[in-house]
Amino acid sequence: MQPHPLRSRFPARRARTAWAAWLCVLALAALLALAGCQAGDNFTSEGTKSTPVSITVPTTSRQSTVGGSSSSYYMASPVADSTTYIISVTQLVADADLGVFTDASFTQTACAALGTGSGSLSCTYTVPSGSGVTTLYIQIKGTDSTGSDFLLSVQ
């Protein structure tokens, strides 16, 4: 039996193959889109309150990250009496807050800056003469769910 001259099996097979290929492309595109959405959510915080990351003063730029709604912790030393320090967080791509403390329990605030979105934060602190402060403790707190890269400097 001859196939109908207007209907051949091969074009139908090619059409099914084309549909299957398009479905694979769409599925791959969807997976890549989901992976792209998650990429910004994979920021991890650095250091902990009990074991902050040690940085030497002056430091001009420490590349780091903060996870969304969590904190990165640092201890900056040595600092000297009667010296003014500028603590800066730059290149933020999401909202974060900066806290600088004079004690290892992160309770005695030296200075702070509240973020209002992406960009930069900074605060200035002068170590009082005779205070005995030799280290500044720094907390960068992510305030939204995405987290951010940033540069930290203490000068």
C-alpha positions in Angstrom: 0.0 0.0 0.0 1.4 3.4 -1.1 1.2 6.3 1.4 -1.0 9.1 0.4 1.0 11.4 -1.9 0.2 14.5 0.1 1.0 12.9 3.4 4.5 11.5 3.9 5.8 9.9 7.1 9.0 11.8 7.0 7.7 15.3 7.5 5.6 14.2 10.4 8.7 12.6 12.0 10.7 15.8 11.4 8.0 17.8 13.0 8.0 15.6 16.1 11.7 15.8 16.3 11.6 19.6 16.0 9.0 19.8 18.8 11.1 17.6 21.0 14.2 19.8 20.3 12.3 22.9 21.1 11.0 21.4 24.4 14.6 20.5 25.3 15.7 24.1 24.6 12.9 25.5 26.6 13.6 23.2 29.5 17.3 24.1 29.4 16.5 27.8 29.3 14.2 27.4 32.3 16.9 25.7 34.3 19.4 28.3 33.4 17.0 31.0 34.4 16.4 29.4 37.8 20.1 29.0 38.3 20.6 32.6 37.5 18.0 33.6 40.0 19.7 31.5 42.7 23.2 32.8 41.9 22.7 36.0 43.8 21.3 34.2 46.8 24.5 32.2 47.3 26.4 34.9 49.2 27.9 33.5 52.4 28.9 35.5 55.4 32.5 35.6 56.7 33.6 35.0 60.2 31.4 34.7 63.3 30.8 36.8 66.3 33.0 34.4 68.4 35.6 34.0 65.7 35.8 37.1 63.6 38.2 37.3 60.6 41.4 39.1 61.5 42.5 42.0 59.3 45.5 44.3 59.7 45.1 48.0 59.9 45.4 49.8 57.6 43.7 47.7 55.0 42.8 49.3 51.8 40.4 46.8 50.3 39.3 43.4 51.5 36.9 41.7 49.0 34.2 39.8 50.9 30.5 38.9 51.0 27.6 38.9 53.4 24.7 36.5 53.2 21.2 37.9 53.1 19.8 38.6 56.5 23.1 37.4 58.2 26.3 39.1 59.3 30.1 39.0 58.5 32.4 39.7 61.4 36.0 41.2 61.5 38.5 42.3 64.0 40.8 45.1 62.8 44.1 45.7 64.6 46.3 47.3 65.7 44.6 50.6 66.4 46.3 53.4 68.3 45.2 56.0 70.9 44.1 59.4 69.6 44.0 58.1 66.0 41.0 58.6 63.7 40.0 55.6 61.5 37.6 55.6 58.6 35.8 52.2 58.2 34.3 51.9 54.7 32.2 49.3 52.9 31.9 50.0 49.2 30.6 48.3 46.1 27.5 46.9 47.8 24.9 45.5 45.4 22.2 45.1 48.1 21.3 46.7 51.4 23.6 46.2 54.4 24.4 48.0 57.7 27.8 48.7 59.2 28.6 48.5 62.9 32.0 49.2 64.5 32.5 48.1 68.1 35.3 48.5 70.7 34.8 45.1 72.4 34.9 41.4 71.3 31.2 40.9 72.3 30.1 43.5 69.7 28.2 45.5 72.2 30.1 48.8 72.8 29.3 50.8 69.6 32.1 53.0 68.3 30.2 54.1 65.2 27.5 52.8 62.8 26.1 53.5 59.3 22.7 52.2 58.1 22.4 51.3 54.5 19.6 52.5 52.3 20.2 50.2 49.3 23.3 49.4 47.2 26.3 51.6 47.2 28.6 52.5 50.1 28.7 52.9 53.9 31.3 54.5 56.1 31.8 55.7 59.6 34.6 57.5 61.4 35.9 56.7 64.9 38.7 58.3 66.9 40.2 56.1 69.6 40.1 58.0 72.9 43.5 58.6 74.5 44.1 56.1 77.4 41.1 54.0 76.4 43.1 50.8 76.0 41.3 50.0 72.7 43.7 48.1 70.4 41.2 46.4 68.2 38.0 47.5 66.3 35.3 44.9 65.8 33.3 45.2 62.6 30.0 43.8 61.7 28.5 44.0 58.2 24.9 43.0 58.4 22.9 42.0 55.4 19.4 43.4 55.6 17.7 41.8 52.7 17.4 38.3 51.4 19.9 38.5 48.6 23.2 39.3 50.2 26.1 41.2 48.6 29.7 41.4 47.6 31.6 44.3 49.1 35.0 45.9 49.7 36.0 46.6 53.3 38.6 49.1 54.2 39.9 50.4 57.5 42.3 53.4 57.3 
